[in-house]
Amino acid sequence: MEKDSNMSRMEEGEVVGSSTGRCGDPRTANPKRLQSSARSMSMKIVRQQSCLEVVEIDNTFCRYQKRVTIACDDELYMRETSMNHIRLSVGLYKGFPLAQSLLKGSPARERILKEHGIKQTDHIKGTDGWMKSMCAWEPRAIDNFLVPWMIVTANALVTTLLNEVGGVSFNYEALGHWDTVYSLVLKTSLAFLLVFRLNRCAVRYWETRTMWGNVTRVSRSLASAILTHCGDQPHYRDQAIRWTGAYCVACMHFIRRETKIPSAELAGFLKRPELDQIEHAEHAPLFVASQIRYYLRKTLAVDASTPAGVAYARVTHMNYMSSLIDILIEQISGMERIRSTPLPVVYTSHLRTFLFVYMMFLPYIWVHEWAWGTVILVSFTAFALFGIEGASSEVEIPFNKHRPNHLALDAYCVTILDNIQNLVIHEANLVLQEQQNAEDDLEQQQLYGVKECKDDQSLNRSVSWGDVANA
């Protein structure tokens, strides 16, 4: 019953949302006075609007937060888009141009990045279970070894036809002896080579994923540091934030050797002329990093008139943020190393040659014993061994957006851009909270002042009437 009554009060608009994204305790429909810490950001922004609008927006906040834990990804995306529209429609961030532009561009950014990264995000994962992974076809990267596999299968078919239909007899005893040699020497050597190659490529794949994890981590830290320490110059601070968000997108296109950056991918961050500058740069990530340093230098400028304490603090902050930019540059340098330096050709050449020759000889060894089953057996064995080599080739340079096994760079960019947007929105909320607290304090002081004035007047009246009575 208590739960039903609480939900009914929520539907009537009696629940006040909090600025941190959680619904507060049920309160009366028309409270005379609310503590500033319990007010929702929506209440603060629309305090001069009608009560109906306040109730409607509060209900939207509460419904959104109550269902956020059970909604799927698409529902969360739609709800977040709806929330952004509400925030903009009520003029929530009128004095924060960066927050406004990021919120306006958020739907376009997420839509295009998710469309471009659909190959990685919509395919099955290795954790989806045995049956799904075994029935997967495209993630096996069959095109990497399709030609040699078909040649080996055709060779097995021709050998079987010659033996079973053409009456061609092979020296089974001699070939049987070679089968023993294959088992003891060649198979073992090929197995070691295959394992070594697959292991090295897996290490390269994980190194690249770690680098992108570092880009995500450092981008968050850099954006947070800029918002914290660069408030004296809002314009330059906002520009530094914009270029910080652009760094991950510039890295993604650069490492994929893509020269065009769609405007929607950085909607709200950069405009088309700035994107053209990135496209024309010889090294796009370095250009973006230089832009970040430029605006940081502007916002943390030190000259002869700067007080010593302020100058020391600005230099300290600049050095810290420069070190973060250095880490970002280090990550793209590591990705360039992996992209431009595959494993030496001696590994792949030697392995592929002897693996192919070994598979070509198998039908002559097995045809006497397996007859028509030789074709199936050789084809299956070749698919298994060639598949291991194909998997190694697949993950050696994992930057192609058309390969389901490659890194989901578009999804990483969505995460980074959303994180930066959330940091900017949170900073704006803190400023609005401080302004609201200041207004509340002023109102309290005015109320106390009026009350003290009335008390003084009543005291003066009582004193004057007392004097008259005494007289």
N, C-alpha and C positions, 0 to 999 in steps of 0.2 A: 504493500500500500504506500509505504513511504517513497519507494522508487517511482510508482505511478504518479504520485503527487509531484515529485521533483520534475519528472518529464513533462507533466502538464504545465508546470510553471515555466519550464524552458520554452514550451511552445507559445506561451503567452508573453514571452519576452522578459521574464523576471530574472534570468540568469545573466550575470555580467561576465564577459570574457576577460581574460588577462592578456597583457601585452606579450607575455612569454609563450602564448599559444595554448594555454590550458583554461578550461572553463572554471570560473570561480564558484563560490557557494551561492545557493539561492537567496535572493533578497526580495524585499517588497517591491511592488510594481512602481511606486513613485516615492523613493526615499527622499527625505528632506536633505540629507547630507551624506555624501559618500567619501570615505577616506581615499586620498589620491592613490595609495598603493593598491587599492582594490578596483580601481576604475580600469575599464578596457580602453585600448587605443581607439576603438571605434567610438566610444563615448566621448573621448576627448576631442576627436576631430569634428564630430557632428553635434557638439553641445549646443550650437546655435540653430540646429535644424529642428524640425518638428519631432514630437515624441514618437510618432508612427515610424519615421525613418530610423530613429535610434533603435526602437524595438526590432525592426526588420533587419538591420545590420547586425545587431547583437545575436539575433536568432541565427543568422547566416554563419557567424563566427562559431557559435556553439554547435550547430549541426555539422559544420565542417570538421571540427575537432573531435566530436563524438564518434564519427564514422571513419576517421583517418586510419585507424588500426585495422579495419576489416576491408578496406577498399583495395581493389587491384590497381596495378600500375596505371592503366588507362583512366580509371576513375579518379585516382590521385591527380593525374595530369589535368583532367577536366576541372576538378575542384580547385586546384591551384590557379588555373587560368581564370576561373570565375572569381576567386578571391582577388586576384590582381585587378580584374575589371572593377570590382567593388571599391578597392582602395583608390584607384584612379578616379572613379566617378564621383567620389565624395571629396576629392581634393585633399587626400591624406598627406601627400608629400609635395605640396605646392611650393615650398621653399627649398626643395631638394631636387635640382634638375637631373642629377645622375640617377637617383632612385627612380624618378619618373621615366627616364629613357630606358633604364634596364627593365622595368616592369612592362613597358609598352612593347619592347622587343623580345621579351621572354618567349611568347608562343611561337613566333617565327623561328627563333633560334632552335628551340627544342624540336620543332617539327622537321626542319631540314636536316639537322644532325641525326635525328633518329631515322629518317628516310635513307640517308647515306650509309648509316651503320647497320642497316637491317640484316646484312649477310652474317654479321657476327652476333647480333643480339637475338635474332629470331631462330637461330639454329639450336639443335639440342646440345646440351653440355655433357661432359664426361660424368657428371653427378646425377644424370637423369635416369639412371637405372640400366640394367643389362639389356632388356629387350629393345628399348629405344636406341641405345648405342649400337647394338648388333644389327638393327634394321636400317641404320643410317647409310646413305649411299654417297651423297655429295661430300660430306666431311672426310671421307676416306681418301680424297685427292687421287682418284684413279687416273685422272688425266696425266699425272706425273710419270706413270709407268705403263700406260695403256699399250703403247707401241711394242716394247719388248715383250710384254705379256702375250700379246696376240701372236707375235712371231714364234715364241716358244710353244704356244698352244697349237699353232699351225704345223710346226715341226713335229710335235707329238702325233698329230692326226696323220700326217704323211707317213711317218715311220710305222704307225699301226696299220695303215692301209697296205703298205708294202709287205708287211709281215703276214697279215691275215688274208689279204686278197691277192696280192701279187706273188705270194709264195717266196719272197726274198727272206733268206735265213741269215741271221746274224750269229756271230761266234759267241754264244751265250757264256761258255765256260771262261773265255778270256775276259769278257766284259764283266762277268760276275766277280772275277779277281779285282778288276778295276773298281767295282762298287765298294769293295772292302777298303781299298786305298782312299777312295772318296770319303768314306765314313770316318776314317781315322785322321786324315790330313786336311783335305780340301774343305769339308764341311765345318770342321772346327775353326780353321783359319777364317773362312767367310763369316762364321757366326761372330767371332771376335771383331772383325772389321765392321760388321753391321751394328753391333752393340756400341762400339766406339763412336761411330758416326752419329748414331741416334742420340747418344748421350751428349756429345759435343753440341749438337743442334738444339737439344732441349735446354742446355745451359745458356746458350745464346738467347733463346726465347725468354727464359726467365730473367736474364739480365736486362733485356729490353723492357719487360714488364716492370721490373724494379725501377728502371729509369723513369718510366711514366708515373709510377707511384711517387717518386721524388718530385716530379714536376707538379703533381697535384698537391703534395704536402707543402712545398715551398711557395707555390702560388697562393695558397691560403695564408701562410705566414706573412708573405710580403704584403698582400692586400690588407690584412689585419694591422700590420705595422704602419702602413701608409695612413690608414684611417685613424690610428691612435696618435701618431706623432706629427702629422702634417696638416693639422687643422687651421694653421695661420693663413694659408693660401688655398682657399677652397677650390678655385679654378684649376690650379696646377695639381692639387691633390686629386681631383676628379680625373684629370687627364692621365695621371700616373696609374690610377685604378683601371681606366679604360684600356691602356696599353698592357697592363698586367694580364687582363683577361684575354687580350689578343695573342699573347705569347703562345698559349697552348695550341690555338688554331693555326698559327704560323708554323709551329713545329710539325703539326700533323700534315699540312700540305707540303712542307719542305721535304720531309722524310719520305713522302710518297711521290716526290718529283712532280707535283701538281703546281701549275703556275697560276691558276685562277682560283680566287676565293669568292664564293657567293656572298652577296651583301647580307643575306638573311642569317648566315652563320654567326655574324657578330652584330646583329641588330641590337641597337641600344648601346653598344660599346663604341664602335667606330663607324664613320660615314664612308661613302664610296671613294672620295678623294684620298682618304687615309688608307683605305684598302688598296688603292692603286699604287700608293707609295710602297706598300709591302710587296705587291706583285712585281714591281720593277726593281726591287732590291736584289742584289746578287746573293745575299744570304739573309733570308727573311727573319729568322729568329734573332740573329745578331742585330739587325736593324730595329726590331721591336725592343730588344734589351737596351739599345742605345737611347731609344725614345723614353723608356722608363727612367733611365739615369738622368736624362735631360730635365724631365719634369720634377724629379726628386731634387735635383740641384737647384731648380727654381724655387721650390717650396721650402727648402732648407738652406737658402742662401745666407752667407755670413759675410759681413763687410766691417769696416772700421767702426761703424756706429752701433754694431751689435754688442750688447752687454756680454761680459766674459762668461757668465753662467749659461746664458742662452746659447752663445756660440759653442760652448763645450757640449751642451746637450744636442744641438743640431748636428755637430760633427760626429758625435757618437751614434746618433740614429742613422746618419747617412752611411757610416761605415758598416753598420749592421745590415742595412738594406742592400748595400752594394755586395756584401758577402752572399746574401740570398740570390741576387741576380747572377753572381758568379756560379752558384750551384745550378741555376737554371741553364746557363750556358754549358756547364759541364755535362748535363744530361743529354742535350742535343748533340754534343760532340761524341758522346758514347754511342748514340744511335747512328750517327754517321759512320763510326768505325764498324759497327755491325753490318750496316747496309753496304758499305764499299769493300768489305773484306770477308768474303765467304771462305769456307774451309779450302785449303790448298787443293788444287785440281788432282794432285797425285792420289789423295784419298778416294775421291769419287771415281776417278778414271780406273784405278786398279781394282777397286771393289766392283764396279759395274761390269768391267770386262770379264773377270773370272766368275762373277755371279751369273752372267749371261751364258758363258761357255759351259758352266756346270749344268745349268738348266737345259741347254741344248743337247747334252749328252745323256740326260736321264732317260728319255724314251728308249734308246738303244739298250739300256741296261734292264729296264723294267718290262719291255714289251713281251718277252718270252714268258714271263710269269703272270702278268696282269692282262695281257691281250687287249681287248677293247677298253678295259678299265684304265689303261695307261694314259689315255687322253685326259680323262677326268683327274687322275692322280697327279699328273705332271702340271696340268693347268691349276689345280688347287695349290700345289707346292709353290709354283711360280708366283701365284697371287699373294701368298703369305710372305715370301721372302722379298719380292719386289715391293710389296706394300710397306715393309719396314724401311726400305731405302726411299720410297716415295714420301713416307711420313717425315723422314729426315730432311728431304728437300723442301717439304711444305713449310716447316717451322724455322728454316735456317735464316730467312730474312722476313719477319712476320709483319709487314707493313701494308700489304695489299688489301684494299677495302672490298675487293670482290672475292676474297677467299675466306670461308667460314672459320678456318682454324687460326687466322691471323688475329692480331690484337684489335680489340674494339676501340680504336682511337677516337671515333666520333662519340662513343659513350663516355670516354674519359673527359673529353672536352665539355660535354653537357654537364658532367659533375663539377668540373672546375668553374665553369661560368655560373652555374647555379650557386655554388658556394660563395663566390665573390658577390653575386647579387644579394644573397642572404646576409652577408656581412655588411653590405651597404645599407640594406633595409634595417638591419638591427641597429646600426649606428644612427640612422635617422630616427628610429623609435626612441633611442636613448635621449637624443636631443629634444624630441617632442615631450618625453617624460619630464625632462628637466624644466622645460618651459611650463608644462602643466603644474609641476610642483611649485614653481615660482609664482604662478598665478594663484594657486591655492594659498600659499603663504601670504600673499598680498591681500587676498580676500579675508583670511583669518585676522590679519593685522587690522584691516579696516573694520571688521566686526568687533574686535576687541576695543578698537579706538572709539567706536560709537558707543559701545557698552560702558566704557570708562567715562566718556563724556556725560552720558545719562546718569551714571552713578554720582559724578561730581555735581551735576545740576540738582539731583535730588538731595544730596548732602547739603548743598548750599541753601536749598529751600528749607530744609529742616532746621538748619542753623539760624536762618533769618526769622522763621516763625518762633523759634525758641527765644531769640532776642526780644521779639515783640512781646511775648508772654512775660518775660522777665521785667520788661519795662512797665 
